[in-house]
Amino acid sequence: MASFFHVYRPEGVNSKYRLIVFDDSKEAFIPLTEFYNDQVKRISESSVIAYLNIMQLQKG
């Protein structure tokens, strides 16, 4: 399983995403980025970040 990390959108960057998830090869991983974008509308941001942090710990 791949590991992931997330970065908040830098100030001044135009994007529909507030947070972008990257895989271990530093490529944007859109499925988890969309997951964050969808879930943050439903549950607290801290809960979504907790889910992403758990995925960060997963290594193949």
N, CA, C and O atoms as a GROMACS GRO file, in nm:
protein
  240
    1MET      N    1   0.085  -0.117   0.000
    1MET     CA    2   0.000   0.000   0.000
    1MET      C    3   0.090   0.124   0.000
    1MET      O    4   0.193   0.127   0.067
    2ALA      N    5   0.050   0.223  -0.073
    2ALA     CA    6   0.126   0.348  -0.083
    2ALA      C    7   0.105   0.434   0.041
    2ALA      O    8   0.007   0.417   0.114
    3SER      N    9   0.198   0.524   0.064
    3SER     CA   10   0.180   0.621   0.171
    3SER      C   11   0.142   0.755   0.108
    3SER      O   12   0.169   0.779  -0.010
    4PHE      N   13   0.080   0.839   0.187
    4PHE     CA   14   0.028   0.966   0.137
    4PHE      C   15   0.063   1.078   0.233
    4PHE      O   16   0.087   1.056   0.351
    5PHE      N   17   0.066   1.200   0.180
    5PHE     CA   18   0.078   1.318   0.263
    5PHE      C   19  -0.009   1.426   0.202
    5PHE      O   20  -0.041   1.422   0.083
    6HIS      N   21  -0.047   1.523   0.283
    6HIS     CA   22  -0.134   1.628   0.231
    6HIS      C   23  -0.073   1.765   0.257
    6HIS      O   24   0.004   1.785   0.350
    7VAL      N   25  -0.111   1.859   0.170
    7VAL     CA   26  -0.062   1.996   0.177
    7VAL      C   27  -0.180   2.088   0.151
    7VAL      O   28  -0.257   2.067   0.058
    8TYR      N   29  -0.193   2.191   0.236
    8TYR     CA   30  -0.296   2.291   0.210
    8TYR      C   31  -0.254   2.377   0.092
    8TYR      O   32  -0.136   2.402   0.069
    9ARG      N   33  -0.353   2.421   0.017
    9ARG     CA   34  -0.328   2.506  -0.099
    9ARG      C   35  -0.254   2.633  -0.056
    9ARG      O   36  -0.297   2.701   0.037
   10PRO      N   37  -0.143   2.664  -0.122
   10PRO     CA   38  -0.069   2.786  -0.086
   10PRO      C   39  -0.151   2.911  -0.116
   10PRO      O   40  -0.233   2.914  -0.207
   11GLU      N   41  -0.128   3.013  -0.038
   11GLU     CA   42  -0.192   3.143  -0.060
   11GLU      C   43  -0.162   3.191  -0.201
   11GLU      O   44  -0.048   3.183  -0.247
   12GLY      N   45  -0.263   3.240  -0.270
   12GLY     CA   46  -0.245   3.293  -0.404
   12GLY      C   47  -0.259   3.191  -0.516
   12GLY      O   48  -0.259   3.228  -0.633
   13VAL      N   49  -0.270   3.063  -0.483
   13VAL     CA   50  -0.287   2.959  -0.584
   13VAL      C   51  -0.436   2.941  -0.608
   13VAL      O   52  -0.513   2.925  -0.514
   14ASN      N   53  -0.476   2.943  -0.734
   14ASN     CA   54  -0.616   2.928  -0.770
   14ASN      C   55  -0.647   2.780  -0.795
   14ASN      O   56  -0.597   2.720  -0.890
   15SER      N   57  -0.730   2.722  -0.709
   15SER     CA   58  -0.768   2.581  -0.722
   15SER      C   59  -0.900   2.561  -0.650
   15SER      O   60  -0.930   2.629  -0.552
   16LYS      N   61  -0.979   2.466  -0.698
   16LYS     CA   62  -1.104   2.435  -0.628
   16LYS      C   63  -1.077   2.357  -0.500
   16LYS      O   64  -1.165   2.343  -0.416
   17TYR      N   65  -0.955   2.305  -0.485
   17TYR     CA   66  -0.920   2.226  -0.368
   17TYR      C   67  -0.848   2.311  -0.264
   17TYR      O   68  -0.755   2.385  -0.296
   18ARG      N   69  -0.891   2.300  -0.141
   18ARG     CA   70  -0.824   2.368  -0.029
   18ARG      C   71  -0.704   2.287   0.020
   18ARG      O   72  -0.609   2.342   0.075
   19LEU      N   73  -0.711   2.157  -0.002
   19LEU     CA   74  -0.608   2.064   0.043
   19LEU      C   75  -0.584   1.966  -0.071
   19LEU      O   76  -0.679   1.922  -0.136
   20ILE      N   77  -0.458   1.931  -0.095
   20ILE     CA   78  -0.424   1.835  -0.199
   20ILE      C   79  -0.346   1.721  -0.136
   20ILE      O   80  -0.253   1.743  -0.058
   21VAL      N   81  -0.384   1.599  -0.170
   21VAL     CA   82  -0.317   1.479  -0.120
   21VAL      C   83  -0.219   1.432  -0.227
   21VAL      O   84  -0.250   1.429  -0.346
   22PHE      N   85  -0.099   1.394  -0.182
   22PHE     CA   86   0.006   1.344  -0.271
   22PHE      C   87   0.043   1.202  -0.231
   22PHE      O   88   0.033   1.164  -0.114
   23ASP      N   89   0.085   1.124  -0.331
   23ASP     CA   90   0.132   0.988  -0.302
   23ASP      C   91   0.281   0.992  -0.271
   23ASP      O   92   0.343   1.098  -0.271
   24ASP      N   93   0.338   0.876  -0.246
   24ASP     CA   94   0.479   0.870  -0.207
   24ASP      C   95   0.576   0.908  -0.319
   24ASP      O   96   0.694   0.928  -0.294
   25SER      N   97   0.526   0.918  -0.443
   25SER     CA   98   0.610   0.966  -0.552
   25SER      C   99   0.587   1.115  -0.580
   25SER      O  100   0.630   1.169  -0.682
   26LYS      N  101   0.518   1.181  -0.485
   26LYS     CA  102   0.492   1.325  -0.488
   26LYS      C  103   0.405   1.369  -0.606
   26LYS      O  104   0.417   1.481  -0.655
   27GLU      N  105   0.318   1.278  -0.649
   27GLU     CA  106   0.218   1.308  -0.751
   27GLU      C  107   0.086   1.334  -0.681
   27GLU      O  108   0.052   1.266  -0.584
   28ALA      N  109   0.010   1.431  -0.731
   28ALA     CA  110  -0.122   1.458  -0.673
   28ALA      C  111  -0.208   1.332  -0.684
   28ALA      O  112  -0.215   1.270  -0.791
   29PHE      N  113  -0.272   1.295  -0.574
   29PHE     CA  114  -0.357   1.176  -0.572
   29PHE      C  115  -0.502   1.225  -0.561
   29PHE      O  116  -0.553   1.250  -0.452
   30ILE      N  117  -0.566   1.238  -0.677
   30ILE     CA  118  -0.698   1.300  -0.685
   30ILE      C  119  -0.806   1.223  -0.609
   30ILE      O  120  -0.893   1.288  -0.550
   31PRO      N  121  -0.807   1.090  -0.606
   31PRO     CA  122  -0.914   1.024  -0.530
   31PRO      C  123  -0.921   1.066  -0.384
   31PRO      O  124  -1.030   1.091  -0.332
   32LEU      N  125  -0.807   1.076  -0.315
   32LEU     CA  126  -0.810   1.119  -0.175
   32LEU      C  127  -0.831   1.269  -0.162
   32LEU      O  128  -0.887   1.316  -0.063
   33THR      N  129  -0.786   1.345  -0.261
   33THR     CA  130  -0.812   1.489  -0.262
   33THR      C  131  -0.963   1.512  -0.272
   33THR      O  132  -1.018   1.596  -0.201
   34GLU      N  133  -1.029   1.438  -0.361
   34GLU     CA  134  -1.175   1.446  -0.374
   34GLU      C  135  -1.244   1.398  -0.246
   34GLU      O  136  -1.344   1.456  -0.204
   35PHE      N  137  -1.190   1.292  -0.185
   35PHE     CA  138  -1.244   1.242  -0.059
   35PHE      C  139  -1.247   1.354   0.045
   35PHE      O  140  -1.350   1.378   0.108
   36TYR      N  141  -1.134   1.422   0.062
   36TYR     CA  142  -1.128   1.534   0.156
   36TYR      C  143  -1.232   1.638   0.120
   36TYR      O  144  -1.309   1.682   0.205
   37ASN      N  145  -1.234   1.678  -0.006
   37ASN     CA  146  -1.324   1.783  -0.053
   37ASN      C  147  -1.470   1.746  -0.026
   37ASN      O  148  -1.549   1.832   0.013
   38ASP      N  149  -1.507   1.622  -0.047
   38ASP     CA  150  -1.645   1.577  -0.024
   38ASP      C  151  -1.676   1.564   0.126
   38ASP      O  152  -1.781   1.609   0.172
   39GLN      N  153  -1.586   1.502   0.200
   39GLN     CA  154  -1.614   1.473   0.341
   39GLN      C  155  -1.614   1.596   0.430
   39GLN      O  156  -1.687   1.601   0.528
   40VAL      N  157  -1.533   1.694   0.396
   40VAL     CA  158  -1.525   1.814   0.481
   40VAL      C  159  -1.658   1.890   0.480
   40VAL      O  160  -1.683   1.974   0.566
   41LYS      N  161  -1.743   1.861   0.382
   41LYS     CA  162  -1.877   1.920   0.377
   41LYS      C  163  -1.974   1.846   0.468
   41LYS      O  164  -2.080   1.898   0.501
   42ARG      N  165  -1.938   1.724   0.510
   42ARG     CA  166  -2.028   1.638   0.586
   42ARG      C  167  -1.989   1.623   0.733
   42ARG      O  168  -2.074   1.620   0.822
   43ILE      N  169  -1.858   1.615   0.757
   43ILE     CA  170  -1.809   1.596   0.893
   43ILE      C  171  -1.703   1.701   0.922
   43ILE      O  172  -1.663   1.775   0.833
   44SER      N  173  -1.658   1.707   1.044
   44SER     CA  174  -1.560   1.810   1.080
   44SER      C  175  -1.429   1.790   1.006
   44SER      O  176  -1.390   1.678   0.972
   45GLU      N  177  -1.362   1.902   0.981
   45GLU     CA  178  -1.233   1.894   0.912
   45GLU      C  179  -1.133   1.812   0.993
   45GLU      O  180  -1.052   1.739   0.936
   46SER      N  181  -1.138   1.824   1.126
   46SER     CA  182  -1.044   1.748   1.208
   46SER      C  183  -1.064   1.597   1.190
   46SER      O  184  -0.967   1.521   1.194
   47SER      N  185  -1.187   1.554   1.171
   47SER     CA  186  -1.212   1.411   1.148
   47SER      C  187  -1.157   1.367   1.013
   47SER      O  188  -1.098   1.259   1.001
   48VAL      N  189  -1.177   1.449   0.911
   48VAL     CA  190  -1.126   1.415   0.778
   48VAL      C  191  -0.973   1.410   0.781
   48VAL      O  192  -0.913   1.319   0.725
   49ILE      N  193  -0.911   1.507   0.847
   49ILE     CA  194  -0.765   1.509   0.858
   49ILE      C  195  -0.716   1.385   0.934
   49ILE      O  196  -0.613   1.328   0.900
   50ALA      N  197  -0.791   1.345   1.037
   50ALA     CA  198  -0.753   1.224   1.111
   50ALA      C  199  -0.754   1.102   1.019
   50ALA      O  200  -0.663   1.020   1.026
   51TYR      N  201  -0.856   1.091   0.934
   51TYR     CA  202  -0.860   0.980   0.838
   51TYR      C  203  -0.740   0.986   0.744
   51TYR      O  204  -0.677   0.883   0.717
   52LEU      N  205  -0.709   1.105   0.694
   52LEU     CA  206  -0.593   1.118   0.604
   52LEU      C  207  -0.463   1.084   0.676
   52LEU      O  208  -0.375   1.020   0.618
   53ASN      N  209  -0.451   1.126   0.801
   53ASN     CA  210  -0.329   1.096   0.877
   53ASN      C  211  -0.311   0.946   0.898
   53ASN      O  212  -0.199   0.896   0.894
   54ILE      N  213  -0.419   0.875   0.919
   54ILE     CA  214  -0.410   0.729   0.933
   54ILE      C  215  -0.358   0.668   0.804
   54ILE      O  216  -0.277   0.575   0.806
   55MET      N  217  -0.405   0.720   0.691
   55MET     CA  218  -0.358   0.668   0.562
   55MET      C  219  -0.211   0.702   0.540
   55MET      O  220  -0.141   0.627   0.473
   56GLN      N  221  -0.164   0.814   0.593
   56GLN     CA  222  -0.024   0.850   0.580
   56GLN      C  223   0.066   0.747   0.646
   56GLN      O  224   0.178   0.723   0.600
   57LEU      N  225   0.018   0.686   0.752
   57LEU     CA  226   0.098   0.590   0.826
   57LEU      C  227   0.108   0.455   0.757
   57LEU      O  228   0.194   0.374   0.790
   58GLN      N  229   0.019   0.432   0.660
   58GLN     CA  230   0.017   0.305   0.590
   58GLN      C  231   0.132   0.299   0.491
   58GLN      O  232   0.147   0.386   0.406
   59LYS      N  233   0.211   0.198   0.501
   59LYS     CA  234   0.323   0.180   0.408
   59LYS      C  235   0.314   0.041   0.348
   59LYS      O  236   0.272  -0.055   0.413
   60GLY      N  237   0.354   0.032   0.222
   60GLY     CA  238   0.346  -0.094   0.151
   60GLY      C  239   0.455  -0.190   0.188
   60GLY      O  240   0.459  -0.301   0.134
   0.00000   0.00000   0.00000
